[in-house]
Amino acid sequence: MKITEECIACGTCVEFCPVEAIVESGEIYAVTEGCTDCRVCVDTCPVDAIVD
């Protein structure tokens, strides 16, 4: 998973990630290696800023 520049840093993905694999990275968030590709973040992102 990757978080694109469209990220508005709302924190929704961080809140819903079951493995805490999303962290702050400058003005947006980033997906860490702990990601299990469950896609919860993709489904919850209000601006579709998370892609495969």
VENNOR-V914007 format. One record per residue. N is the residue number from 1. RES is the residue in one letter. PHI is phi in whole degrees, 0 to 359 (* if undefined). NEAR is the number of other ideal C-beta (glycine too) atoms within 8 Angstrom. D_FIRST is the distance of its C-alpha to the first C-alpha in Angstrom with 1 decimal. Layout:
<<N | RES | PHI | NEAR | D_FIRST> <N | RES | PHI | NEAR | D_FIRST>>
This chain:
<<1 | M | * | 11 | 0.0> <2 | K | 220 | 7 | 3.8> <3 | I | 260 | 12 | 6.9> <4 | T | 270 | 8 | 9.7> <5 | E | 298 | 5 | 13.4> <6 | E | 289 | 7 | 14.2> <7 | C | 305 | 11 | 13.2> <8 | I | 255 | 7 | 16.6> <9 | A | 54 | 8 | 16.0> <10 | C | 281 | 6 | 17.4> <11 | G | 88 | 7 | 15.8> <12 | T | 301 | 9 | 15.2> <13 | C | 297 | 13 | 11.7> <14 | V | 297 | 10 | 13.3> <15 | E | 298 | 7 | 16.2> <16 | F | 265 | 9 | 14.6> <17 | C | 296 | 11 | 12.0> <18 | P | 287 | 7 | 14.3> <19 | V | 244 | 8 | 13.4> <20 | E | 52 | 7 | 13.4> <21 | A | 261 | 11 | 10.2> <22 | I | 239 | 13 | 10.0> <23 | V | 229 | 8 | 12.8> <24 | E | 292 | 6 | 14.8> <25 | S | 214 | 6 | 14.6> <26 | G | 74 | 4 | 17.6> <27 | E | 274 | 3 | 17.8> <28 | I | 234 | 10 | 14.2> <29 | Y | 255 | 13 | 11.6> <30 | A | 222 | 9 | 9.0> <31 | V | 265 | 11 | 6.5> <32 | T | 269 | 8 | 8.9> <33 | E | 293 | 4 | 9.6> <34 | G | 285 | 7 | 10.7> <35 | C | 298 | 10 | 7.6> <36 | T | 254 | 7 | 9.1> <37 | D | 58 | 5 | 6.7> <38 | C | 283 | 6 | 9.5> <39 | R | 74 | 7 | 8.1> <40 | V | 300 | 9 | 10.7> <41 | C | 297 | 13 | 8.9> <42 | V | 299 | 10 | 8.5> <43 | D | 289 | 6 | 12.1> <44 | T | 261 | 10 | 13.4> <45 | C | 295 | 11 | 12.4> <46 | P | 286 | 6 | 15.8> <47 | V | 240 | 8 | 15.0> <48 | D | 52 | 5 | 12.0> <49 | A | 266 | 12 | 10.2> <50 | I | 245 | 13 | 6.6> <51 | V | 233 | 7 | 5.6> <52 | D | 286 | 4 | 4.5>>
